[in-house]
Structure formats: C-alpha cells, structure tokens
C-alpha cells in the first residue's frame, strides 16, 4: 500500500496544468450568476505550486482573479495562500484525502486579511475534487454578516 505522503505527492503532480470550465455563483446579498473559470497550477521547481485563477462573465468581461501558492507539508496536509485584487488575502490549511478515482483537498481559512476598503470576509473554505481530468471547485465564505455557506461551484477540465 502506498504511503500517505506518496499519495500527497501524486496529488501534487496531477494538479499541475491548466483547467477551464463553467461555474455558478450565489449569495444572499447578490443576484445569482454564471461564469467561465480558468485555473492554472504550475511547478517552478520549488517545494510549492503556483496557483492562478481567473473568471469571466458570459459576455467575456472579467469578473475576478486571484493568485497564490499551494504547499504540501507533513504527510498529507496542504497550505494555500491567496491574494485578491479586491484587498482580501487568505491563509488556508487542510488535508488531502484519497477518493475512489481521485482526490479531495479541503482547506479552511486560518486567517483572512483585509485592506481598509475591502468587503468584510470573516472566513473561507475551498474544496477541490479531482477525478481524472475533471476538477470540481467549491468556494464557501462567511462574509458581510452572513454565516458560512457555499458561494461558488465550478466544473473544470484539464486543457490539453
């Protein structure tokens, strides 16, 4: 049986690439919306991966972008640091789990930083479900006086 650490390193290697697809968003304080998402995960030869995410509206106009770093620590633990141009930064920690045919990485924020003009976000959660060439992404948040709840969901496919 493969060690958990080896499984984490396998997860790391299969995350590398460019992923794109469609998503939906909702929250009690805004109108529901659909979007196109692209996620790029790259290995720069260091013990971490770079992470870049971009979304566009159905008319092609930009919606959101963020950048960060994904590190694998310990036997199956991961850390993600993300910065957004909206003035919010996140530090998240979580665990990689084996799933039939793939992996699940669930990360919860340990810190959320804000600029003086950003919206108040108290906590976040990110879930990545990877099965073959399909990456499902969920984003949850506790923000603007609302309890923790899912805000975004997308299904991405690996680009050749």
Buried (B, 14 or more C-beta within 10 A) or exposed (E): EEEBEEBBBBBBEBBEBBBBBBBEBEBEEEEEBEBBBBBBBEBEEEEBBBBBBBBBEEEEEEBBBBBBBBBBEEEBBBBBBBBBEBBBBBBBBBBBBBEEEBBBBBBBBEEBEBEEEBEEBBBBBBBBBBEEEBBBBBBBBBBEEEEBEBBBBBBBBBEE
